[in-house]
Amino acid sequence: MNRVLSTEELLVHWEAEGRPRKVVFTNGCFDLLHPGHVRYLTAARGLGDCLVVGLNDDAGVSRLKGPYRPYLTLAVRAELLAALEAVDYVVPFSEDTPLELVKRLRPDVLVKGGGYEKDMIVGGQEVVSWGGEVVVLPLEDDFSTTAMALAIGDSTNAEMEEDISAIFRPYGVGMGGRATKHKAKRDKRIHRAGGRRGRK
């Protein structure tokens, strides 16, 4: 069975085959899969019997990450996610947040990664209201899409220039600091752009 489904397709499937006993839900862009993603999703899957991943569509990623993202199209990102052993279903969504998706799927566990406060997680109140739980899992700074993209960019630029003296390192542990600075600058640009759009 195809594991990349619309919300309606997944609900119909559950109605026909039976809903898993404990459904876990998480969401994100998952643009360039890396070990941090795999570890996070594996940990999330361990919290229940079925892991559903809400996946931001391409326009949603651009709104969140800026006009140069995503690196990979929705179809590619969804196929890669669905190939992971930990992931049972991938459900793309176009809204800015997964709130409507959470309301429709009614997961038993809502998972987010990073420094979130539980009461600030979109959909958290709803999940708790029907007896579910909200879980925050730690993320590893060294593993990020931005760190991977920076490493690829360095090596590609060196290769294009045929500059064997260029300084670059393969993607791996120890690259989180540079990526964090890059993301901070990017987020400021997106915030400023959002403010300009809001004044129109």
N, CA and C atoms as a LAMMPS dump frame, in Angstrom:
ITEM: TIMESTEP
0
ITEM: NUMBER OF ATOMS
600
ITEM: BOX BOUNDS ff ff ff
-5.0000000000000000e+02 5.0000000000000000e+02
-5.0000000000000000e+02 5.0000000000000000e+02
-5.0000000000000000e+02 5.0000000000000000e+02
ITEM: ATOMS id mol type element x y z
1 1 1 N 0.826 -1.204 0
2 1 2 C 0 0 0
3 1 3 C 0.866 1.262 0
4 2 1 N 0.424 2.272 -0.755
5 2 2 C 1.112 3.55 -0.756
6 2 3 C 1.041 4.161 0.635
7 3 1 N 2.167 4.612 1.15
8 3 2 C 2.179 5.174 2.487
9 3 3 C 2.13 6.701 2.486
10 4 1 N 2.079 7.307 1.304
11 4 2 C 1.876 8.755 1.188
12 4 3 C 0.407 8.971 0.826
13 5 1 N -0.362 9.492 1.766
14 5 2 C -1.808 9.588 1.608
15 5 3 C -2.309 10.978 1.975
16 6 1 N -3.428 11.347 1.384
17 6 2 C -4.106 12.558 1.838
18 6 3 C -4.801 12.257 3.165
19 7 1 N -5.253 13.298 3.833
20 7 2 C -5.981 13.094 5.084
21 7 3 C -7.181 12.199 4.867
22 8 1 N -7.948 12.477 3.829
23 8 2 C -9.154 11.693 3.541
24 8 3 C -8.805 10.236 3.268
25 9 1 N -7.768 10.01 2.481
26 9 2 C -7.372 8.636 2.149
27 9 3 C -6.97 7.858 3.403
28 10 1 N -6.264 8.518 4.311
29 10 2 C -5.843 7.833 5.527
30 10 3 C -7.037 7.508 6.414
31 11 1 N -7.966 8.438 6.545
32 11 2 C -9.152 8.188 7.364
33 11 3 C -10.008 7.056 6.79
34 12 1 N -10.126 7.024 5.474
35 12 2 C -10.881 5.938 4.828
36 12 3 C -10.179 4.604 5.065
37 13 1 N -8.862 4.612 4.955
38 13 2 C -8.089 3.383 5.191
39 13 3 C -8.284 2.89 6.617
40 14 1 N -8.222 3.778 7.578
41 14 2 C -8.418 3.384 8.972
42 14 3 C -9.827 2.867 9.214
43 15 1 N -10.793 3.477 8.55
44 15 2 C -12.172 3.022 8.721
45 15 3 C -12.346 1.599 8.186
46 16 1 N -11.657 1.303 7.089
47 16 2 C -11.782 -0.017 6.473
48 16 3 C -10.942 -1.075 7.183
49 17 1 N -9.719 -0.699 7.588
50 17 2 C -8.779 -1.675 8.131
51 17 3 C -8.683 -1.652 9.656
52 18 1 N -9.215 -0.601 10.258
53 18 2 C -9.106 -0.457 11.702
54 18 3 C -8.013 0.537 12.067
55 19 1 N -8.348 1.449 12.934
56 19 2 C -7.384 2.452 13.367
57 19 3 C -6.387 1.816 14.337
58 20 1 N -5.091 2.12 14.196
59 20 2 C -4.11 1.604 15.156
60 20 3 C -4.459 2.02 16.581
61 21 1 N -4.031 1.218 17.537
62 21 2 C -4.415 1.468 18.933
63 21 3 C -3.854 2.789 19.439
64 22 1 N -2.595 3.075 19.154
65 22 2 C -1.972 4.3 19.656
66 22 3 C -1.261 5.006 18.505
67 23 1 N -1.862 6.086 18.015
68 23 2 C -1.339 6.829 16.874
69 23 3 C -0.457 7.978 17.363
70 24 1 N 0.749 8.055 16.806
71 24 2 C 1.684 9.132 17.098
72 24 3 C 1.744 10.048 15.883
73 25 1 N 1.739 11.353 16.136
74 25 2 C 1.797 12.327 15.034
75 25 3 C 2.932 13.31 15.266
76 26 1 N 3.654 13.611 14.192
77 26 2 C 4.603 14.716 14.198
78 26 3 C 4.547 15.38 12.837
79 27 1 N 5.211 16.508 12.711
80 27 2 C 5.167 17.215 11.422
81 27 3 C 6.455 17.988 11.203
82 28 1 N 6.678 18.374 9.961
83 28 2 C 7.858 19.16 9.641
84 28 3 C 8.066 19.271 8.148
85 29 1 N 9.186 19.904 7.771
86 29 2 C 9.535 20.081 6.356
87 29 3 C 10.351 18.901 5.837
88 30 1 N 11.239 18.378 6.661
89 30 2 C 12.082 17.228 6.321
90 30 3 C 12.717 17.4 4.94
91 31 1 N 13.414 18.533 4.811
92 31 2 C 14.036 18.912 3.549
93 31 3 C 15.513 18.53 3.598
94 32 1 N 15.897 17.48 2.939
95 32 2 C 17.194 16.804 3.007
96 32 3 C 17.247 15.97 4.294
97 33 1 N 16.906 14.722 4.178
98 33 2 C 16.936 13.837 5.336
99 33 3 C 18.361 13.649 5.844
100 34 1 N 18.519 13.615 7.148
101 34 2 C 19.82 13.44 7.76
102 34 3 C 19.676 12.577 9.013
103 35 1 N 20.782 12.187 9.645
104 35 2 C 20.691 11.302 10.813
105 35 3 C 19.822 11.848 11.945
106 36 1 N 19.805 13.173 12.119
107 36 2 C 18.959 13.744 13.16
108 36 3 C 17.49 13.437 12.923
109 37 1 N 17.06 13.537 11.658
110 37 2 C 15.68 13.192 11.324
111 37 3 C 15.385 11.724 11.64
112 38 1 N 16.283 10.861 11.204
113 38 2 C 16.074 9.426 11.382
114 38 3 C 15.976 9.072 12.865
115 39 1 N 16.872 9.619 13.674
116 39 2 C 16.852 9.335 15.109
117 39 3 C 15.581 9.876 15.756
118 40 1 N 15.198 11.076 15.369
119 40 2 C 13.986 11.688 15.922
120 40 3 C 12.744 10.875 15.574
121 41 1 N 12.608 10.497 14.311
122 41 2 C 11.431 9.746 13.878
123 41 3 C 11.396 8.35 14.491
124 42 1 N 12.558 7.739 14.661
125 42 2 C 12.621 6.434 15.311
126 42 3 C 12.16 6.532 16.758
127 43 1 N 12.602 7.584 17.456
128 43 2 C 12.172 7.785 18.839
129 43 3 C 10.679 8.056 18.91
130 44 1 N 10.151 8.842 17.966
131 44 2 C 8.721 9.136 17.95
132 44 3 C 7.902 7.864 17.712
133 45 1 N 8.36 7.031 16.788
134 45 2 C 7.645 5.788 16.49
135 45 3 C 7.593 4.87 17.708
136 46 1 N 8.602 4.943 18.549
137 46 2 C 8.652 4.114 19.745
138 46 3 C 7.625 4.495 20.792
139 47 1 N 6.939 5.618 20.587
140 47 2 C 5.939 6.07 21.555
141 47 3 C 4.55 5.511 21.29
142 48 1 N 4.387 4.734 20.215
143 48 2 C 3.062 4.199 19.897
144 48 3 C 3.118 3.059 18.911
145 49 1 N 1.986 2.823 18.263
146 49 2 C 1.859 1.707 17.317
147 49 3 C 1.898 2.137 15.863
148 50 1 N 1.825 3.441 15.619
149 50 2 C 1.755 3.948 14.25
150 50 3 C 2.247 5.387 14.256
151 51 1 N 3.151 5.727 13.347
152 51 2 C 3.653 7.098 13.247
153 51 3 C 3.165 7.734 11.951
154 52 1 N 2.432 8.828 12.1
155 52 2 C 1.981 9.623 10.968
156 52 3 C 2.795 10.91 10.935
157 53 1 N 3.383 11.22 9.784
158 53 2 C 4.182 12.43 9.628
159 53 3 C 3.438 13.407 8.732
160 54 1 N 3.067 14.554 9.299
161 54 2 C 2.501 15.631 8.495
162 54 3 C 3.638 16.369 7.809
163 55 1 N 3.545 16.532 6.496
164 55 2 C 4.656 17.082 5.707
165 55 3 C 4.228 18.382 5.03
166 56 1 N 4.917 19.483 5.354
167 56 2 C 4.618 20.766 4.725
168 56 3 C 4.809 20.681 3.22
169 57 1 N 3.861 21.236 2.464
170 57 2 C 4.029 21.248 1.016
171 57 3 C 5.079 22.298 0.643
172 58 1 N 5.391 22.403 -0.649
173 58 2 C 6.49 23.26 -1.076
174 58 3 C 6.249 24.728 -0.743
175 59 1 N 5.021 25.194 -0.959
176 59 2 C 4.712 26.594 -0.647
177 59 3 C 4.841 26.852 0.848
178 60 1 N 4.427 25.884 1.658
179 60 2 C 4.537 26.021 3.102
180 60 3 C 5.987 26.09 3.562
181 61 1 N 6.848 25.289 2.955
182 61 2 C 8.274 25.326 3.298
183 61 3 C 8.861 26.69 2.948
184 62 1 N 8.482 27.224 1.799
185 62 2 C 8.989 28.537 1.391
186 62 3 C 8.557 29.623 2.367
187 63 1 N 7.333 29.531 2.85
188 63 2 C 6.875 30.526 3.82
189 63 3 C 7.65 30.424 5.132
190 64 1 N 7.989 29.21 5.519
191 64 2 C 8.696 28.995 6.778
192 64 3 C 10.196 29.244 6.667
193 65 1 N 10.788 28.827 5.559
194 65 2 C 12.249 28.813 5.435
195 65 3 C 12.814 29.855 4.481
196 66 1 N 11.951 30.52 3.724
197 66 2 C 12.424 31.52 2.785
198 66 3 C 12.314 31.073 1.339
199 67 1 N 12.507 31.999 0.398
200 67 2 C 12.233 31.739 -1.019
201 67 3 C 13.177 30.755 -1.698
202 68 1 N 14.304 30.417 -1.045
203 68 2 C 15.243 29.477 -1.658
204 68 3 C 15.009 28.042 -1.211
205 69 1 N 13.98 27.813 -0.472
206 69 2 C 13.642 26.475 0.009
207 69 3 C 12.263 26.107 -0.508
208 70 1 N 11.913 24.835 -0.645
209 70 2 C 12.711 23.678 -0.246
210 70 3 C 13.786 23.325 -1.282
211 71 1 N 14.738 22.522 -0.855
212 71 2 C 15.725 21.985 -1.777
213 71 3 C 15.121 20.852 -2.594
214 72 1 N 14.263 20.075 -1.959
215 72 2 C 13.624 18.919 -2.596
216 72 3 C 12.116 19.147 -2.677
217 73 1 N 11.519 18.717 -3.779
218 73 2 C 10.075 18.884 -3.942
219 73 3 C 9.305 18.021 -2.947
220 74 1 N 8.045 18.339 -2.803
221 74 2 C 7.183 17.58 -1.9
222 74 3 C 7.196 16.097 -2.239
223 75 1 N 7.101 15.773 -3.526
224 75 2 C 7.052 14.368 -3.932
225 75 3 C 8.319 13.621 -3.514
226 76 1 N 9.465 14.26 -3.667
227 76 2 C 10.735 13.622 -3.301
228 76 3 C 10.831 13.477 -1.788
229 77 1 N 10.504 14.54 -1.06
230 77 2 C 10.573 14.477 0.402
231 77 3 C 9.635 13.415 0.957
232 78 1 N 8.439 13.325 0.385
233 78 2 C 7.472 12.34 0.853
234 78 3 C 7.945 10.914 0.584
235 79 1 N 8.524 10.686 -0.596
236 79 2 C 9.004 9.34 -0.929
237 79 3 C 10.126 8.9 0.008
238 80 1 N 11.038 9.805 0.309
239 80 2 C 12.135 9.473 1.205
240 80 3 C 11.629 9.179 2.616
241 81 1 N 10.714 10.006 3.115
242 81 2 C 10.156 9.772 4.447
243 81 3 C 9.436 8.435 4.516
244 82 1 N 8.635 8.148 3.5
245 82 2 C 7.84 6.918 3.496
246 82 3 C 8.718 5.675 3.429
247 83 1 N 9.951 5.822 2.965
248 83 2 C 10.86 4.677 2.871
249 83 3 C 11.486 4.328 4.217
250 84 1 N 11.356 5.217 5.203
251 84 2 C 11.944 4.944 6.512
252 84 3 C 11.116 3.928 7.28
253 85 1 N 11.796 3 7.928
254 85 2 C 11.112 1.951 8.682
255 85 3 C 10.227 2.528 9.783
256 86 1 N 10.636 3.638 10.359
257 86 2 C 9.899 4.209 11.489
258 86 3 C 8.594 4.872 11.077
259 87 1 N 8.46 5.24 9.813
260 87 2 C 7.308 6.019 9.352
261 87 3 C 6.252 5.104 8.75
262 88 1 N 5.028 5.205 9.272
263 88 2 C 3.925 4.404 8.737
264 88 3 C 3.181 5.133 7.632
265 89 1 N 2.927 6.439 7.824
266 89 2 C 2.197 7.211 6.818
267 89 3 C 2.752 8.626 6.746
268 90 1 N 2.744 9.175 5.535
269 90 2 C 3.107 10.562 5.306
270 90 3 C 1.876 11.273 4.753
271 91 1 N 1.495 12.384 5.397
272 91 2 C 0.308 13.131 4.973
273 91 3 C 0.712 14.576 4.684
274 92 1 N 0.796 14.97 3.412
275 92 2 C 1.133 16.355 3.088
276 92 3 C 0.014 17.304 3.501
277 93 1 N 0.403 18.542 3.848
278 93 2 C -0.613 19.555 4.152
279 93 3 C -0.128 20.907 3.658
280 94 1 N -1.076 21.795 3.359
281 94 2 C -0.742 23.082 2.747
282 94 3 C -0.876 24.262 3.697
283 95 1 N -1.498 24.071 4.841
284 95 2 C -1.689 25.153 5.789
285 95 3 C -0.367 25.524 6.459
286 96 1 N -0.337 26.689 7.105
287 96 2 C 0.878 27.122 7.794
288 96 3 C 1.173 26.272 9.024
289 97 1 N 0.128 25.735 9.644
290 97 2 C 0.314 24.855 10.804
291 97 3 C -0.469 23.562 10.562
292 98 1 N -0.142 22.511 11.305
293 98 2 C -0.844 21.242 11.134
294 98 3 C -2.102 21.121 11.995
295 99 1 N -2.635 22.232 12.492
296 99 2 C -3.747 22.169 13.443
297 99 3 C -4.945 21.409 12.885
298 100 1 N -5.367 21.728 11.676
299 100 2 C -6.538 21.046 11.106
300 100 3 C -6.256 19.563 10.903
301 101 1 N -5.029 19.247 10.527
302 101 2 C -4.648 17.851 10.345
303 101 3 C -4.711 17.106 11.674
304 102 1 N -4.233 17.727 12.73
305 102 2 C -4.295 17.124 14.064
306 102 3 C -5.754 16.89 14.461
307 103 1 N -6.606 17.878 14.215
308 103 2 C -8.02 17.741 14.573
309 103 3 C -8.683 16.597 13.817
310 104 1 N -8.313 16.425 12.562
311 104 2 C -8.921 15.37 11.751
312 104 3 C -8.42 13.988 12.16
313 105 1 N -7.126 13.868 12.407
314 105 2 C -6.541 12.552 12.689
315 105 3 C -6.652 12.148 14.159
316 106 1 N -6.792 13.122 15.052
317 106 2 C -6.945 12.869 16.479
318 106 3 C -5.903 11.878 17.015
319 107 1 N -4.615 12.24 16.909
320 107 2 C -3.566 11.33 17.4
321 107 3 C -3.621 11.176 18.914
322 108 1 N -3.079 10.063 19.38
323 108 2 C -2.983 9.815 20.818
324 108 3 C -1.751 10.478 21.408
325 109 1 N -0.734 10.67 20.582
326 109 2 C 0.505 11.311 21.015
327 109 3 C 0.914 12.327 19.954
328 110 1 N 1.183 13.56 20.392
329 110 2 C 1.696 14.607 19.51
330 110 3 C 3.143 14.864 19.888
331 111 1 N 4.046 14.766 18.914
332 111 2 C 5.477 14.878 19.18
333 111 3 C 6.071 16.046 18.404
334 112 1 N 6.925 16.817 19.089
335 112 2 C 7.725 17.839 18.432
336 112 3 C 9.156 17.716 18.915
337 113 1 N 10.087 18.193 18.095
338 113 2 C 11.485 18.126 18.468
339 113 3 C 12.055 19.51 18.712
340 114 1 N 12.925 19.626 19.694
341 114 2 C 13.57 20.9 19.963
342 114 3 C 13.2 21.477 21.303
343 115 1 N 13.328 22.803 21.424
344 115 2 C 13.132 23.465 22.713
345 115 3 C 11.736 23.992 22.934
346 116 1 N 10.735 23.306 22.446
347 116 2 C 9.355 23.76 22.602
348 116 3 C 8.864 23.603 24.034
349 117 1 N 8.005 24.545 24.462
350 117 2 C 7.215 24.358 25.667
351 117 3 C 5.951 23.618 25.252
352 118 1 N 5.546 22.622 26.01
353 118 2 C 4.415 21.785 25.602
354 118 3 C 3.153 22.593 25.331
355 119 1 N 2.9 23.618 26.161
356 119 2 C 1.654 24.37 26.002
357 119 3 C 1.695 25.338 24.819
358 120 1 N 2.846 25.417 24.13
359 120 2 C 2.974 26.288 22.969
360 120 3 C 2.911 25.516 21.654
361 121 1 N 2.839 24.203 21.722
362 121 2 C 2.851 23.374 20.513
363 121 3 C 1.475 23.381 19.865
364 122 1 N 1.446 23.704 18.586
365 122 2 C 0.19 23.746 17.84
366 122 3 C -0.498 22.386 17.886
367 123 1 N -1.747 22.377 18.31
368 123 2 C -2.511 21.14 18.401
369 123 3 C -2.397 20.446 19.739
370 124 1 N -1.491 20.93 20.582
371 124 2 C -1.27 20.278 21.865
372 124 3 C -2.49 20.299 22.771
373 125 1 N -3.139 21.435 22.856
374 125 2 C -4.327 21.542 23.704
375 125 3 C -5.419 20.594 23.229
376 126 1 N -5.562 20.498 21.929
377 126 2 C -6.592 19.616 21.372
378 126 3 C -6.295 18.156 21.71
379 127 1 N -5.046 17.754 21.549
380 127 2 C -4.678 16.371 21.834
381 127 3 C -4.923 16.039 23.305
382 128 1 N -4.536 16.936 24.183
383 128 2 C -4.761 16.718 25.61
384 128 3 C -6.255 16.652 25.918
385 129 1 N -7.064 17.45 25.197
386 129 2 C -8.497 17.505 25.474
387 129 3 C -9.195 16.173 25.228
388 130 1 N -8.669 15.344 24.315
389 130 2 C -9.291 14.03 24.094
390 130 3 C -8.499 12.898 24.75
391 131 1 N -7.673 13.276 25.724
392 131 2 C -6.993 12.264 26.53
393 131 3 C -5.632 11.853 26.039
394 132 1 N -5.094 12.561 25.044
395 132 2 C -3.779 12.229 24.519
396 132 3 C -2.673 12.938 25.279
397 133 1 N -1.445 12.79 24.782
398 133 2 C -0.304 13.411 25.441
399 133 3 C 0.574 14.125 24.429
400 134 1 N 1.314 15.109 24.924
401 134 2 C 2.253 15.874 24.107
402 134 3 C 3.659 15.57 24.594
403 135 1 N 4.549 15.233 23.662
404 135 2 C 5.921 14.852 24.012
405 135 3 C 6.899 15.713 23.225
406 136 1 N 7.914 16.238 23.906
407 136 2 C 8.985 16.99 23.249
408 136 3 C 10.254 16.151 23.281
409 137 1 N 10.822 15.904 22.116
410 137 2 C 12.047 15.122 21.999
411 137 3 C 13.224 16.048 21.685
412 138 1 N 14.389 15.781 22.23
413 138 2 C 15.552 16.638 21.948
414 138 3 C 16.044 16.448 20.519
415 139 1 N 16.607 17.513 19.961
416 139 2 C 17.235 17.45 18.647
417 139 3 C 18.732 17.685 18.795
418 140 1 N 19.503 17.176 17.849
419 140 2 C 20.953 17.324 17.868
420 140 3 C 21.361 18.42 16.897
421 141 1 N 21.977 19.489 17.427
422 141 2 C 22.31 20.647 16.612
423 141 3 C 23.241 20.328 15.454
424 142 1 N 24.126 19.358 15.629
425 142 2 C 25.084 19.052 14.571
426 142 3 C 24.418 18.481 13.322
427 143 1 N 23.235 17.925 13.491
428 143 2 C 22.541 17.332 12.352
429 143 3 C 21.362 18.208 11.967
430 144 1 N 21.495 18.88 10.834
431 144 2 C 20.404 19.729 10.356
432 144 3 C 20.471 19.833 8.838
433 145 1 N 19.34 20.157 8.238
434 145 2 C 19.304 20.35 6.793
435 145 3 C 20.226 21.489 6.394
436 146 1 N 20.241 22.559 7.193
437 146 2 C 21.084 23.708 6.873
438 146 3 C 22.557 23.336 6.905
439 147 1 N 22.976 22.582 7.931
440 147 2 C 24.373 22.156 8.003
441 147 3 C 24.74 21.304 6.793
442 148 1 N 23.847 20.416 6.391
443 148 2 C 24.098 19.57 5.23
444 148 3 C 24.203 20.416 3.961
445 149 1 N 23.286 21.37 3.816
446 149 2 C 23.288 22.21 2.62
447 149 3 C 24.554 23.053 2.534
448 150 1 N 25.009 23.566 3.667
449 150 2 C 26.242 24.36 3.669
450 150 3 C 27.444 23.517 3.249
451 151 1 N 27.501 22.288 3.743
452 151 2 C 28.609 21.401 3.371
453 151 3 C 28.564 21.064 1.884
454 152 1 N 27.373 20.793 1.376
455 152 2 C 27.228 20.489 -0.049
456 152 3 C 27.609 21.705 -0.888
457 153 1 N 27.15 22.896 -0.447
458 153 2 C 27.47 24.118 -1.174
459 153 3 C 28.964 24.369 -1.253
460 154 1 N 29.665 24.167 -0.14
461 154 2 C 31.115 24.366 -0.128
462 154 3 C 31.815 23.438 -1.12
463 155 1 N 31.465 22.154 -1.066
464 155 2 C 32.146 21.193 -1.929
465 155 3 C 31.781 21.4 -3.397
466 156 1 N 30.515 21.769 -3.652
467 156 2 C 30.096 22.017 -5.034
468 156 3 C 30.796 23.231 -5.62
469 157 1 N 30.882 24.295 -4.822
470 157 2 C 31.587 25.494 -5.302
471 157 3 C 33.046 25.195 -5.598
472 158 1 N 33.69 24.433 -4.712
473 158 2 C 35.09 24.08 -4.934
474 158 3 C 35.246 23.248 -6.196
475 159 1 N 34.324 22.321 -6.391
476 159 2 C 34.385 21.454 -7.57
477 159 3 C 34.16 22.261 -8.849
478 160 1 N 33.201 23.178 -8.821
479 160 2 C 32.91 23.994 -10.003
480 160 3 C 34.108 24.863 -10.376
481 161 1 N 34.807 25.341 -9.347
482 161 2 C 35.973 26.188 -9.592
483 161 3 C 37.246 25.365 -9.788
484 162 1 N 37.122 24.038 -9.616
485 162 2 C 38.271 23.139 -9.684
486 162 3 C 39.378 23.615 -8.751
487 163 1 N 38.954 23.989 -7.557
488 163 2 C 39.884 24.53 -6.569
489 163 3 C 40.151 23.467 -5.504
490 164 1 N 41.205 22.706 -5.681
491 164 2 C 41.502 21.636 -4.733
492 164 3 C 42.073 22.178 -3.426
493 165 1 N 42.381 23.47 -3.395
494 165 2 C 42.911 24.064 -2.17
495 165 3 C 41.795 24.634 -1.285
496 166 1 N 40.567 24.634 -1.793
497 166 2 C 39.457 25.204 -1.027
498 166 3 C 39.266 24.437 0.279
499 167 1 N 38.866 25.167 1.305
500 167 2 C 38.65 24.557 2.618
501 167 3 C 37.184 24.158 2.747
502 168 1 N 36.955 22.894 2.862
503 168 2 C 35.59 22.409 3.107
504 168 3 C 35.68 21.071 3.812
505 169 1 N 34.618 20.729 4.504
506 169 2 C 34.567 19.473 5.248
507 169 3 C 33.318 18.706 4.848
508 170 1 N 33.391 17.397 4.75
509 170 2 C 32.176 16.61 4.516
510 170 3 C 31.198 16.828 5.66
511 171 1 N 29.941 16.702 5.384
512 171 2 C 28.899 16.889 6.389
513 171 3 C 29.03 15.861 7.501
514 172 1 N 28.921 16.322 8.736
515 172 2 C 28.987 15.408 9.869
516 172 3 C 29.013 16.163 11.185
517 173 1 N 29.41 15.486 12.208
518 173 2 C 29.445 16.063 13.55
519 173 3 C 30.381 17.269 13.593
520 174 1 N 29.955 18.306 14.304
521 174 2 C 30.783 19.488 14.468
522 174 3 C 30.418 20.639 13.564
523 175 1 N 29.358 20.49 12.757
524 175 2 C 28.991 21.537 11.815
525 175 3 C 27.792 22.355 12.27
526 176 1 N 27.324 22.116 13.477
527 176 2 C 26.113 22.776 13.938
528 176 3 C 26.251 24.263 14.174
529 177 1 N 27.413 24.716 14.656
530 177 2 C 27.587 26.122 14.971
531 177 3 C 27.397 27.038 13.777
532 178 1 N 28.04 26.696 12.678
533 178 2 C 27.912 27.503 11.466
534 178 3 C 26.475 27.517 10.96
535 179 1 N 25.822 26.38 11.02
536 179 2 C 24.437 26.293 10.557
537 179 3 C 23.511 27.133 11.429
538 180 1 N 23.757 27.146 12.729
539 180 2 C 22.924 27.928 13.644
540 180 3 C 23.012 29.414 13.314
541 181 1 N 24.221 29.911 13.036
542 181 2 C 24.389 31.317 12.66
543 181 3 C 23.674 31.619 11.339
544 182 1 N 23.798 30.716 10.399
545 182 2 C 23.147 30.897 9.101
546 182 3 C 21.626 30.965 9.277
547 183 1 N 21.072 30.063 10.087
548 183 2 C 19.625 30.031 10.297
549 183 3 C 19.137 31.295 11
550 184 1 N 19.927 31.824 11.923
551 184 2 C 19.533 33.047 12.626
552 184 3 C 19.41 34.214 11.645
553 185 1 N 20.377 34.343 10.725
554 185 2 C 20.309 35.399 9.711
555 185 3 C 19.111 35.188 8.789
556 186 1 N 18.893 33.945 8.396
557 186 2 C 17.773 33.638 7.514
558 186 3 C 16.445 33.989 8.17
559 187 1 N 16.297 33.623 9.436
560 187 2 C 15.039 33.877 10.134
561 187 3 C 14.766 35.374 10.262
562 188 1 N 15.815 36.172 10.446
563 188 2 C 15.638 37.623 10.503
564 188 3 C 15.142 38.151 9.163
565 189 1 N 15.697 37.629 8.063
566 189 2 C 15.253 38.069 6.738
567 189 3 C 13.793 37.714 6.504
568 190 1 N 13.412 36.498 6.894
569 190 2 C 12.029 36.061 6.705
570 190 3 C 11.09 36.912 7.545
571 191 1 N 11.504 37.227 8.778
572 191 2 C 10.683 38.05 9.665
573 191 3 C 10.476 39.436 9.066
574 192 1 N 11.563 40.033 8.537
575 192 2 C 11.449 41.355 7.935
576 192 3 C 10.547 41.327 6.72
577 193 1 N 10.709 40.294 5.888
578 193 2 C 9.86 40.163 4.69
579 193 3 C 8.4 40 5.082
580 194 1 N 8.153 39.213 6.129
581 194 2 C 6.789 39.026 6.599
582 194 3 C 6.174 40.312 7.087
583 195 1 N 6.983 41.145 7.758
584 195 2 C 6.501 42.442 8.223
585 195 3 C 6.138 43.35 7.087
586 196 1 N 6.958 43.347 6.018
587 196 2 C 6.652 44.178 4.852
588 196 3 C 5.384 43.719 4.191
589 197 1 N 5.193 42.408 4.088
590 197 2 C 3.965 41.904 3.467
591 197 3 C 2.756 42.288 4.304
592 198 1 N 2.919 42.248 5.641
593 198 2 C 1.801 42.539 6.513
594 198 3 C 1.351 43.987 6.442
595 199 1 N 2.27 44.92 6.04
596 199 2 C 1.915 46.341 5.978
597 199 3 C 1.232 46.708 4.693
598 200 1 N 1.232 45.83 3.724
599 200 2 C 0.622 46.142 2.424
600 200 3 C -0.893 46.114 2.523
